[in-house]
Amino acid sequence: MAKITQTLNPLHFEDLEPHRFEDLARQLVYDFRDWSNLEATGTKGSDDGFDVRGREPVILRDSSTDGSDDVSDSEERIWLIQCKREKSISPKDIDGYLDAIFSKSQEKIHGIIFIAACNYSKKTRDVFIMKIREKGVKEFQLWGKAELEDLLFQPKNDHLLFAYFGISLAIRHRTMKTMLRSRIATKKKALNAIEESIGVRGVLIRDANDTHYPYDGDVPNFNKCPPWKIFNFEKQTHDGLEFLLRKRMAYVSDDKIHFDYIPDYDVVENWNDPWRREENRDADIVRKWRELPDSNRAFIEIYGVIKYDNILAIDEDGDDHFEGPHFYVTYNQKDGPFGPLATAKLTNCVIGEDRVSIYPDINNRITFFQKHTKSRKKIISASDRQKRNSN
């Protein structure tokens, strides 16, 4: 699976109303120089070919013979800022826009800033630079869509990004920081609660929206879809806490690839579970499993992960029904508190170096036990597990 990146979509400058685009351009130009005056001429309807006039005061200094600088005079440099909210600007277009500026301006132009809502081709940039130099303009800037985005994404212009496009990187950073702090705090609190529950096996996972606890008789279909259940904690993972969901008797062939399991009941036994109900076990199938050689007799353990963000609250002290920690979690209709993928581990009953643990592929399941159910939990293969962990 390809990694998903979280990025911002391109900013739609062309969607801004023309005078609104001019306002944005003028505000981005404010700290480009120490202006004595910045006039929004375009908003008056008679812009003489440009939209903003900037006046930059400059102090002239003369160097004396003793090496000191004496202030002799000052001057005011004129900058013209032209804004075009166009989807594209050709070399011919840029040449015409500059001709209009130079033909109408009655002042000596020191610098020009040309701002457009599109990106420029290399040829358009070349024509712009050549025309500017022909007219003897000392300084110039050509800002296109890429340059405008670079300016708006600077922290100092975050207020403009929010005002014109409703996006604030500062708010996003604060939100992300709060989210990460919350996730880390939840992780630490959950692990501490599990570690400190000495003598209590398991964690009670509860649906945060449930209102029937602890009366399971009030919950329709409690056995199949319980809004609370005790699960044994396995380990912490990169994205959450892993719990043992089910443990079933299984068969693994001599090739250690093909397998089968008894799907009808769970052999995980939490004796401190007040809601545990005895299951009717098929004695013949259980006997068949017990008579298998240790190398073929196995357990298949299915694990699920609860993401840290789904844990809304943790009660470390428990209550009179279950003294261990209670985790209040957001449930989904299909998988309850867990993610959509379950990881299965198949381990034979051999003790010592010959013990084998594999991550089985459901496609390698064979018919060994006679009794089956139609529903089978999705199991991911070892290769899929590696891809999942790498992502």
N, C-alpha and C positions, 0 to 999 in steps of 0.2 A: 504494500500500500504506500502510495506517495505521501510524503509529509505535507500537511496542510499548514500554510502560512497565513497569518492574520495581517493583512495589509489594508491600506485605505484605497478606495477607488479614486481614479483621476478626478480632480476638481473640475466642475463644469462652469468655467468662467463665461462661456458663451450664453449661459442661461441667465446671467445677470442683466438687468435693465441697463441700457447704455450709460446713463448718468451714474448709476450705482457702480458700474465697472470703473468709471472715472474716479469716483470717490475712493474706491479701494486702491487704485493706482496712486492717487495723491497721498493717501495715508501711508503707503509703503515707501514713498519717496521722502517722507518727513525727516527721517534720520539719515538720509543719504549724504546730506551736507548740512552745515549750520546756516540754514536759510534766515535771511532777515525778513523775507516775505515769500509766501507761496500762494499765488492767486489761482482760483479755480475759474479760468476764463471760459471754459467750455459750457458751464452751467448757465451762462448768460445768453447763449444762442449766437454770439458773434465772436468766434474763437480765433479768427485770423489764421486758420489752418492748424492751430494747436489748442490743447485743452487746459494746460496748466503752465503758468510762468513762474519761475523761481528766481529769486534774487539772492546771490551769495556774496556777502561782504568779504573782502580780502584786504588785509593790511600789507602795504608795500614797505620794504625796509631797504635802507642803503647801508652798505658796509663801509665804515670809516677806515682810515689808515691805521688806527690803533687796534683794529680787530673787532671793535664793538659794532653792534647793529643799531642804527638810529631809525626811528620811525619817520618816514618822509611824507607818506601820503596813503590814501586808501582808495579802493575802487569797488565797484559792484559788478559782478559777473552775472550775465543773463543766461538762464537755462530755459529751454522750451521742452515741455513734456507733451508728447502726443499719445493718445490712447485709441486703440482700434479693437472693438469687440467683434473680430472677424474669425470665421472658421479656418480660413487660409489666406495667406498674403504672398503673392507671386513677386518675382523680381520687378516686373512692370509696375505692380501696385506700389511697392515701396519707393520706386523712383518717382511716381506721381505724387505720393504723399509728401515726400521731401521737397519736390518742386513747389508744392502749394505753400509749405512752411516758409521757404526762402523768398518766394515772390511776394508774400504778404507782410512779412516781418520787417519793421522799420528800424529795428535795433541791431546792434552788433551781437551776434550769438556766440557765446563762449562754449556752451555745451547743449547737447540734445539727448533726451531719453525717449526712446520709442518703445511703447508698451503695447502688446497685442495678446489676445486670448488664444493664440494658436502657436504652434512651433514653426520655426523658419527653416527653409532649406539652406544648404550651403551657398547656393547661388544667390539667394535673396540676401543673405548676410554679406556676401562679397559686394553686391551692388550697393548696399547700405553704406558699407565702409568706404567704398570708392567715392560715392557721392558726397559723403561728409568731408572727406579729405579735400575734394575739389573745392568745396566752399570755405575751407580754412577753419573749420570748427575744431577747437582744441581738444575737447573731451566729448565722449559719446557713450551711450549705453543702449543695448538692444535687448529688451526683456521679452521673452516669449512665455509660453505656458510652463515650460520646465523651470525657468528662472523664477516665475511667480510662485510656483509651488515650493521651490527651495526657500524663498523668503518667508512664505506663510508657515512653513513647518519649523522655522526657527522659534525658540521659546519666547523671544521678545515680541513676536507677532501672533502669539497664540490667541490673544483677544480678538484680532482681526479674523483669524480663521474661524473662530466661534461666531462672530457677529455676522459674517457673510455666508458661511456654509454650515453653521450649526455643529461644527466639529471642534473639540478641544483636546489636544494631546495631553495637556496638563491634567485635565479631568480623567482622561483615560489612564494616565500613569498613576494617579491617586487611587482610582478604582482598582487597577491591577495590583497595586501595592497592598491595598486593604484585603483583596481577595487572597493574595499569597500569604499574608499574615494570618488570616483566618484559617487557611488550609493547614499551615504549619502548626498553629495552636490546636486545631482539631486533632491532628495526627499525634501530637505530644500528649494531649489529654486522653485520647483513646488508648494509646499504648500504656500510659501510666495506670489507667483504670483496669486494664487487663492484667498488668503485672501485679497490682496490689490486691487483686481478688484471690487471695491465697485460700486454697481449699475449696474454691468454687469452680466447677468446670463449665466452660461455655460463656457465651455472651447472649443476652436477650436482645434480639433485633426486633424493634417495634415500628409499625407504621405510624408516622407522626400524625396522620389524619384519623386514626382509629379512635372510636369512642366506646368500644365494647369491653376493653381490657378490664379485668382478667377473665371475663365470663365467656368462655369459648362456645358455650351452648347458644349464645345469642348471635353467633356468626354463622351464616349459611355456608356450607361447604368448607368448614374450618380445616378439615384434613388436607384438602388439596390446595387451598389458598389461604393459609393462616395469616392474619395481620400481625401476629407476633410469634416468634419461634426462637428456641435456643440453638445457637450454632457454635461449633468449636473453632476457635481462632487458630489459624495456621501460621501466617507470617504477614509482614508488611511488604507491599510491592511498590513499584514506582508510581502507581496511580491510585493506590488505596489499600484496604485491608482485605486479606484473603481468608475465607472461611471454608470449612469442610461442609459441603451441602449434603452429600450422601455417600455412603460406603456400602458397596454391594458385593456379594459373592460372585466370583468370576472364574473363567477357565482361560488359560493361555496355552496355545499350542507349543510344540517343541521348537518351532521356528521362531518363537517369540515375536511373531507378527500378528497372527490371527487369534481371535479371542471371541468369547461370548460371556454374557453375564446374566444374572437373575434379576430382572427389573422390578419385581413385584413388591419387594420390601427392603427396608434399610436396616443395616446392622450397626449403625451408630447408636450407641446407648448412653443417653444422658439421664442417669437415674435421678438427678435432682430436677428433672423436668416435670412439673405437676400436670402438664397437659399431654404427657406421653400416653399413647394408647397402644395396647398390644396388637400386633399384626398376626393374621392367620398365615402361617407358613406351610408351604407344601413340603411335607416330611420326606417324600420320595426324592424331590429335587435337592433338598438340603443334604440328604444322605448321599446322593450321587456326588455332590460337591465335596463332602467330607472324605469320601473314599478315593478322591483323586490323589496322585503323587504330589508331593510338595512343589515340584518344579512346574506342575500344571495347575495346581490349586492357587488361586490368586484372589486379591481384592481389587476392585476398581473404585477409586476415590474421585469424586467430582467436586471441584472447588469453584467458588464464585467470588468476585471482588466487589466490595462496596467502596465507591469512590469517596474521598474525603469531603468533597463538596456536597455529597448527598446526606452526610451526617449533620443533622440540624442541632442536636443536643445530646449530651451524655450525662446520665445519672450514675455516678460511681457507687452509690450506696445501695441501690436496689430497693426491694420492698419485702413484705411478708410472704409473697408468692415466689419470688426469685431474688436471692440475696446478692447475686452477681451484678455486674454493670448492665445498665439498660442503654441501648443506643437507639435514639429516635431518628428514623431515616425516611427519606422520600421514597415511596414505592411507585413502580409502574405496573400496568395491568398485566403485562406478559411475564416479566421476570422478577416481580416483587422488588426487593431492595438491591438486587444484584444487576450487573451489566449483562448484555445480551449473549456474551460468550462464556461458556463454562469450560474449564480446563480439567481434563481427566488424566489420572495417573494409574497405571496398571502395574501391580507389584505381586510377584509370586510369593509363596509362603516359605521359600528356602531361607534358612538362616546362615549368614556368613558371606563369603566372597562370591558364591554362586547365585546370590539373590539378584533378581533382575527387576528393574523399574523402567517402564517405557511410557511414552505418551501415545496412546493408541489412536489410529485413524478409524472412524466409524465405518469406512468402506471395507475394512478388513474384518468386520464382525461376521462370524459364521454361525450356523445353527448347531449348537451343541446341547444346550438345555431345551427341552421341548416346550416349555411354557414361556410365552412372550406377551408383551402388551404392544398396542399399536403405536403409542406415543413414545418417542425417543428424544432425549435431550441432545441438542447439537454439541458434538465433541470436536475440538480442533486438533489437527495433527501436530506433530512436533515441528514441522516446517512452518505451519501457520502460527504456532506459538512463538517461534523465533522472530517471525515478521512482526507479530503483535508487540513483542517486547521491544523490538528495535524502533517501532513507531511511537 
